[in-house]
Amino acid sequence: MTIKRKDKSDATSKVPSISEWLDMVKKYDYSESEATAMLVQPKVTFKNVKKEIAYVSFDWNDDSRGYELVSVIREGINYSTFQVVAKRAPLVEADWAVILDTTTRTLDRYKKDNKTFSPTQTEKIIEIQQLMLFGEQVFGSTTNFNAWLIRENIGLGGVIPKNLLDTSVGFGMVKDAIGRIEHGIFA
């Protein structure tokens, strides 16, 4: 991949990881649209799934990558990996505490020590990541999907979708509602 820099020089390199991409954005002062255009989805495998968690979609559940997800879930992910997901979602620390069945104080300790989440918590984090990608695909952008997640929804009985993400049944209801929207059924 060739990357044009602000100083007009060219550099040929492999597809950047998320952290490399963020470093390049800061170093070369790219605009958001320039930075997004240069980021190509890498092939994510078990060896780098934690590093590239932003690309883990529901498609992973239906093929051999599902085994990779199971391994990652059993091993757990650390707080810095969790932050990649948390930054995309319109959820505050108190929301995450409810979803992960913990307290904000515990999340603060995890952040301070970059602790690893339990398998149950890791699974919920990955499910939220998958939901974010699905929603962004259906709504066309992170901003549009996030706006939908934080507003009362007629199709969900007037409930705010993000408030249902703490249970597997509620999560399924939100996923199904997005699926109905994808197929043109809005209520």
RAZI-V318675 format. One record per pair of residues at least 24 apart in sequence whose ideal C-beta (glycine too) atoms are under 8 Angstrom apart, sorted by the first residue. I is the first residue (numbers start at 1). J is the second residue. Records with the same first field share a line. If there is no record, write none. Layout:
I=J  J
This chain:
1=38  40
3=38
6=30
15=40  42
17=42  48  51  52
18=51  52  54  84
19=51
46=71  72
50=77  78  81
51=81
53=77  81  84  85  126  129
54=84  85  88  129
55=133
56=126  129  130  133
57=130  133  134
58=130  133  134
60=130
61=130
69=126
72=122  126
73=119  122  123  126
74=119
75=116  119  122
76=116  117  118  119  121  122
77=116  117  122  125  126
78=114  115  116  117
79=110  111  113  114  115  117
80=114
82=110  117  125
85=125  126  128  129  132
88=129  132  142
89=128  132  146  149
90=146  147  149  150  162
91=128  162  165
95=162  165
98=166
99=124  128  165  166
100=124  125
101=166
127=171
128=165
131=165  171  174  175  178
134=175  178
135=178
138=178  181  182
139=181
149=174
153=177
154=187
155=180  186  187
